[in-house]
Amino acid sequence: PRHISANLDLLQRFSAFLVQFDTFRLHSFLDIPQTGKDVFKSAITDSPTLSLRVAQTLRPLGIIRSMRSYSIIADCLRLIWEQEDRLEAVQKEVYEPIADKQCSDWTAIQSTIRRAAQTAWHTNPSRVQELAGYPLDGCPSAVQFLEMLYNDLARNSA
């Protein structure tokens, strides 16, 4: 079972690489120029810089790399970073693609993020309030939590 999951993980990573490579070739073939913040965003997304910033944002909230929610939130933030409009249709544009990647239902992804938000709220409520930028009466919803994390990444990248 362990070698099967390792092979499956390797296959998923390779297929993700092929998708990124095909996208790169398509952009090169069509000669689509990247300007302004898009160039900066794509450079961060493709480099370890975004991963480092995600880690620096999540660790003080009690969400560490060994938790399943860490990788799910990191994937969500990558998708949102690539296209901010995904925050307007989180289920379709964020939860469902990640659920397909994880071979699960989108509600499981939402639930995982909600539990991570609860962990953050119980671990460091003052930092969660600071990330929100407005007073919270309780633990943020999954979408609020993703938006707060994305806004923090965007603020710190400018």
Phi, psi and omega in degrees: 000323183292318180290331177293315180293325177294318178294321178296318178298317179298318179296319178296318179295319180294318179293323176296322177297316180298320178297315179296320180295317178297320178297317179299313180298321180296315179297321179292318181296316181279353181055051179277116181284144174250129183230162171057226186293334180299320179297315180298316181296315182295324178296320179290319182298321184277350183251170177290354183299315180297318179300319179296316180294322177298314180299318180293333179278319186278325184303314179295345179268002179086012179254107186249165187302332182284352179273141179299324182296333180300309183292326179293314179296319178299318178295318178300314182294326176297316179297315180293322179298320180294324182210102185300331181299344179298339177294341180278342179219064189299317182301308185286319188267342183237301185297313185295315177298322179288323177297320177298318179296322182273357184057049179220184179269152181298331179293331176292323178294313179300316180297319179298318179292321178298318178294324177294321177297321177294319177300313180298317182297320180283329182281314187212071184299329180292322178291322177297317177299319179295318178297322182295318182081004177210159183294134176250138177275340181195194181300135179289156175288173180299315180294316178301318182297314178298318180297318179298316180295317178299314180300322178295318177297316181295318179298318184280351179265344183283000000 
